[in-house]
Amino acid sequence: MVLPFRFGVNLTTPAARTQWIEKCRRAETLGYDVIAVPDHLGLPAPFPALMLAADVTERPRLTTFVLNAPFYNPVLLARDVAGLDQFTGGRFELGLGSGYVRAEFDAAGIPFPSAGERVTHLEKTVATLRRLFGDPGYKPQPTRPGGPPLMIAGWGERSLRLAAEHADIVAFTGAGAAESGLLTFADAETSAKKTDYVRGLLAAAGGENRAGAVEFNLLVQGIVAPSERAAATAYLPKHLPFDFSGAIEDLPVILIGTAAEMADALRERRERFGFNYISVLEHNMDRLAPLIELLHGE
């Protein structure tokens, strides 16, 4: 069973009110289903940016992609999440991750925990939100019982296990991340191991019902026209595994070719890996738009 395609764009460039409104409306016009804001220092503040996006659009859902959970007190975060959920009329989806860029922790004056400690905080955050949003007496009360739809992003087994247990959307990073922020893109074989792992956990936990309902998200890092192949090939080595010997097409986070060829690639990746929810960064917003038109309704 495959789920229908959904498309999201991560708006990453700070902008004045007028410019922010323009690009949110453009995302809606281009057919994006989700407007997302990441959680990195130097980028737009997620909650106010999404509130404005909700005010000036009608159809897209809004999401944090993804909040750096160790930056937040879970109880205080729950209040902000429920408030944004209410003020967006239930259009909000909460995205959470464990954080990975050491320089951001240093800049914020927050000790940089180990990878395991960061995942532990993510687990605590999810448990706290579930407990609070499951309490009928909690105020402010979310619009949906149990809180807004939850996305959990990860690549390690522990994060993916947490996502399989609790998330409505599993966001596969499709890459390993160094403390510096540099990403190493995964090949198709590694990606298949990750998605198969989560599928197995979903089937064991909830049978076909849960396995068939949880969305798999992939953040596409590059969209390459045929004429740009040489330039992309020259750029990619710093993002490749040391033993990688395949072609660009072997990297699920890269799309290359004509619009029709890339649409076929997304269909194949949905069938093989389960990726139905495709996201891009802001600089690729216009590049993905022709694929949205080709794949709309599938």
Phi, psi and omega per residue, in radians:
M1 nan 2.295 3.073
V2 -2.027 2.559 3.130
L3 -1.609 2.721 3.122
P4 -1.070 2.642 3.089
F5 -1.167 2.500 2.931
R6 -2.322 2.591 -3.079
F7 -2.284 2.337 3.140
G8 -2.251 2.714 3.072
V9 -2.223 2.309 3.091
N10 -1.613 1.952 3.133
L11 -1.481 2.034 -2.945
T12 -2.013 -0.199 -3.028
T13 -1.740 2.089 3.069
P14 -1.022 2.538 -3.090
A15 -2.672 2.706 3.008
A16 -1.163 2.892 -3.047
R17 -0.906 -0.845 -3.066
T18 -1.084 -0.781 -3.131
Q19 -1.194 -0.636 3.100
W20 -1.114 -0.768 3.107
I21 -1.047 -0.760 -3.109
E22 -1.053 -0.777 -3.082
K23 -1.336 -0.493 3.027
C24 -1.143 -0.743 3.115
R25 -1.190 -0.606 3.091
R26 -1.139 -0.724 3.096
A27 -1.016 -0.729 3.109
E28 -1.135 -0.768 -3.133
T29 -1.084 -0.656 -3.130
L30 -1.277 -0.166 3.059
G31 1.773 0.143 3.139
Y32 -1.135 2.430 3.138
D33 -1.515 -0.399 -3.044
V34 -2.441 2.329 2.964
I35 -1.846 2.190 -3.050
A36 -2.135 2.644 3.026
V37 -2.273 2.170 3.087
P38 -1.318 3.071 -3.074
D39 -2.143 1.370 3.088
H40 -2.307 2.541 3.081
L41 -1.105 2.433 -3.098
G42 1.604 -0.166 3.079
L43 -1.832 3.002 -3.140
P44 -1.007 2.535 3.064
A45 -1.202 2.140 -2.943
P46 -1.019 -0.848 -2.991
F47 -1.198 -0.879 3.100
P48 -1.134 -0.616 3.135
A49 -1.112 -0.713 3.134
L50 -1.259 -0.576 3.101
M51 -1.110 -0.741 3.097
L52 -1.167 -0.704 3.098
A53 -1.025 -0.698 3.121
A54 -1.141 -0.660 -3.099
D55 -1.154 -0.529 -2.983
V56 -1.897 0.092 3.057
T57 -2.239 2.918 -3.114
E58 -2.057 -0.682 -2.958
R59 -1.733 -0.802 -2.995
P60 -1.097 2.587 2.956
R61 -1.420 2.854 -3.062
L62 -2.143 2.424 -3.124
T63 -2.580 2.673 2.930
T64 -1.549 2.208 -3.018
F65 -2.301 1.455 -0.235
V66 -2.176 2.796 3.080
L67 -1.166 2.454 3.060
N68 -1.420 1.590 -2.967
A69 -0.920 -0.686 -3.127
P70 -1.112 -0.212 3.064
F71 -1.355 -0.209 -2.915
Y72 -2.120 2.452 2.899
N73 -1.309 2.127 -3.025
P74 -1.018 -0.640 -3.126
V75 -1.192 -0.735 3.112
L76 -1.216 -0.638 3.094
L77 -1.077 -0.701 -3.136
A78 -1.004 -0.709 3.119
R79 -1.075 -0.799 -3.129
D80 -1.162 -0.685 3.136
V81 -1.112 -0.837 -3.133
A82 -1.124 -0.666 3.122
G83 -1.142 -0.793 3.118
L84 -1.146 -0.665 3.090
D85 -1.028 -0.780 3.120
Q86 -1.122 -0.840 -3.025
F87 -1.274 -0.282 3.052
T88 -1.704 0.128 3.124
G89 1.164 0.550 3.116
G90 1.430 0.251 3.141
R91 -1.521 -0.071 -3.029
F92 -1.482 2.425 2.984
E93 -2.132 2.282 -3.095
L94 -1.602 2.149 3.060
G95 -1.907 2.277 -3.109
L96 -2.235 2.521 3.022
G97 -2.499 3.102 -3.056
S98 -1.712 -0.045 -3.139
G99 1.326 2.659 -3.112
Y100 -2.695 -0.178 -3.056
V101 -1.638 1.867 -3.068
R102 -1.038 -0.666 -3.084
A103 -1.056 -0.526 3.136
E104 -1.267 -0.668 3.055
F105 -1.113 -0.756 3.131
D106 -1.068 -0.763 -3.121
A107 -1.136 -0.580 -3.139
A108 -1.475 -0.061 -3.119
G109 1.234 0.480 -3.140
I110 -1.911 2.216 3.106
P111 -0.972 2.430 -3.106
F112 -1.500 1.902 -3.108
P113 -1.277 2.896 3.006
S114 -1.182 2.895 3.113
A115 -0.995 -0.757 3.131
G116 -1.109 -0.702 3.127
E117 -1.164 -0.617 3.116
R118 -1.175 -0.697 3.099
V119 -1.183 -0.637 3.080
T120 -1.042 -0.721 3.107
H121 -1.163 -0.655 3.081
L122 -1.082 -0.756 3.105
E123 -1.067 -0.755 3.114
K124 -1.097 -0.702 3.135
T125 -1.093 -0.822 3.136
V126 -1.079 -0.781 -3.134
A127 -1.089 -0.711 -3.138
T128 -1.160 -0.766 3.130
L129 -1.104 -0.761 3.120
R130 -1.058 -0.746 -3.122
R131 -1.137 -0.821 -3.096
L132 -1.189 -0.788 -3.101
F133 -1.271 -0.299 3.066
G134 -1.497 -0.072 -3.139
D135 -1.604 1.980 -3.119
P136 -1.019 -0.374 -3.133
G137 -1.565 -0.016 -3.106
Y138 -1.219 2.412 3.086
K139 -2.247 2.385 -0.054
P140 -1.307 2.500 -3.079
Q141 -1.443 2.239 3.076
P142 -1.078 2.816 -3.110
T143 -1.289 -0.394 -3.120
R144 -2.023 2.355 3.095
P145 -0.940 2.257 -3.128
G146 1.532 -0.076 3.098
G147 1.762 3.042 -3.123
P148 -1.171 2.813 3.060
P149 -0.913 2.457 -3.031
L150 -1.962 2.215 2.964
M151 -1.861 2.329 3.009
I152 -2.125 2.219 -3.132
A153 -1.761 2.489 3.103
G154 -3.073 3.041 3.099
W155 -2.487 -0.484 3.068
G156 -1.368 2.768 -3.042
E157 -1.074 -0.673 -3.083
R158 -1.174 -0.759 3.106
S159 -1.147 -0.716 3.139
L160 -1.189 -0.584 3.074
R161 -1.141 -0.712 3.083
L162 -1.092 -0.745 3.129
A163 -1.108 -0.748 3.136
A164 -1.080 -0.560 -3.105
E165 -1.373 -0.629 -2.936
H166 -2.125 -0.405 -2.908
A167 -1.508 2.652 2.943
D168 -1.517 -0.413 -3.129
I169 -2.376 2.213 3.030
V170 -1.772 2.054 3.135
A171 -1.707 1.879 3.113
F172 -1.477 2.115 -3.090
T173 -1.171 -0.406 3.120
G174 1.192 0.220 -3.070
A175 -2.854 2.653 2.954
G176 -1.533 2.543 -3.066
A177 -2.084 2.252 3.036
A178 -1.487 2.842 3.127
E179 -1.045 -0.446 3.117
S180 -1.278 -0.252 -3.073
G181 1.745 -0.166 3.136
L182 -1.200 2.311 -3.121
L183 -1.751 2.446 2.996
T184 -1.945 1.966 -3.022
F185 -1.238 2.452 3.133
A186 -1.543 2.581 3.073
D187 -1.478 3.129 -3.065
A188 -1.126 -0.680 -3.121
E189 -1.097 -0.798 3.126
T190 -1.137 -0.718 3.123
S191 -1.077 -0.695 3.117
A192 -1.112 -0.680 3.109
K193 -1.082 -0.713 -3.127
K194 -1.177 -0.832 -3.099
T195 -1.215 -0.635 3.084
D196 -1.124 -0.665 3.104
Y197 -1.031 -0.806 -3.120
V198 -1.231 -0.679 3.087
R199 -1.012 -0.747 3.119
G200 -1.091 -0.735 3.113
L201 -1.130 -0.718 3.140
L202 -1.119 -0.766 -3.136
A203 -1.116 -0.688 -3.136
A204 -1.212 -0.595 -3.060
A205 -1.440 -0.703 -3.010
G206 -2.380 0.172 3.124
G207 1.179 -2.807 -3.060
E208 -1.154 -0.526 -3.095
N209 -1.083 -0.869 3.140
R210 -1.261 -0.737 -3.137
A211 -1.040 -0.545 -3.118
G212 -1.562 -0.062 -3.081
A213 -1.904 -0.417 -3.076
V214 -1.398 2.218 3.131
E215 -1.409 2.569 3.023
F216 -1.915 2.119 -3.139
N217 -1.825 2.536 3.005
L218 -2.346 2.271 3.048
L219 -1.583 1.901 3.127
V220 -1.324 2.182 -3.052
Q221 -1.561 -0.448 -3.088
G222 -2.560 2.425 3.048
I223 -2.148 2.006 -2.907
V224 -2.082 2.098 3.033
A225 -1.271 2.736 -3.128
P226 -0.932 -0.656 -3.115
S227 -1.244 -0.217 -3.085
E228 -1.772 0.093 -3.031
R229 -1.030 -0.782 -3.097
A230 -1.092 -0.760 -3.138
A231 -1.135 -0.697 3.130
A232 -1.163 -0.700 3.132
T233 -1.097 -0.631 3.124
A234 -1.259 -0.516 -3.086
Y235 -1.410 -0.550 -2.922
L236 -1.254 -0.460 -2.991
P237 -0.884 -0.635 -3.117
K238 -1.208 -0.227 3.135
H239 -1.838 0.101 -3.049
L240 -1.743 2.592 3.001
P241 -1.035 2.636 -3.025
F242 -1.096 -0.450 -3.095
D243 -1.834 0.291 -3.085
F244 -1.260 2.268 3.131
S245 -2.312 0.221 -3.092
G246 -1.554 -2.876 3.120
A247 -1.787 2.923 3.124
I248 -0.954 -0.638 -3.100
E249 -1.111 -0.265 3.127
D250 -1.426 -0.026 3.141
L251 -1.808 1.882 -3.094
P252 -1.018 -0.438 -3.101
V253 -1.421 -0.001 3.120
I254 -2.041 2.343 2.997
L255 -1.984 2.355 -3.128
I256 -2.472 2.463 3.091
G257 2.201 -2.916 3.027
T258 -1.272 2.946 3.118
A259 -1.020 -0.731 -3.133
A260 -1.144 -0.694 3.123
E261 -1.165 -0.701 3.124
M262 -1.201 -0.634 3.077
A263 -1.091 -0.719 3.082
D264 -1.103 -0.666 3.121
A265 -1.107 -0.691 3.118
L266 -1.180 -0.653 3.075
R267 -1.088 -0.740 -3.139
E268 -1.144 -0.691 -3.119
R269 -1.251 -0.545 3.037
R270 -1.166 -0.742 -3.134
E271 -1.174 -0.718 -3.053
R272 -1.416 -0.773 -3.025
F273 -1.880 -0.344 -3.090
G274 1.640 0.112 -3.094
F275 -1.271 1.780 3.092
N276 -1.839 -0.360 -3.073
Y277 -1.895 1.896 -3.013
I278 -1.923 2.226 3.119
S279 -2.079 2.666 3.042
V280 -2.352 2.828 3.022
L281 -1.411 2.828 -3.008
E282 -0.937 -0.679 -3.070
H283 -1.181 -0.245 3.081
N284 -1.829 0.189 -3.069
M285 -1.009 -0.834 -3.122
D286 -1.269 -0.536 -3.115
R287 -1.185 -0.585 -3.129
L288 -1.409 -0.343 -3.008
A289 -0.945 -0.745 3.118
P290 -1.073 -0.528 3.118
L291 -1.264 -0.617 3.081
I292 -1.041 -0.763 3.140
E293 -1.103 -0.699 -3.122
L294 -1.225 -0.583 -3.003
L295 -1.789 -0.013 -3.103
H296 -0.992 2.245 3.094
G297 1.533 -0.121 3.138
E298 -1.462 nan nan
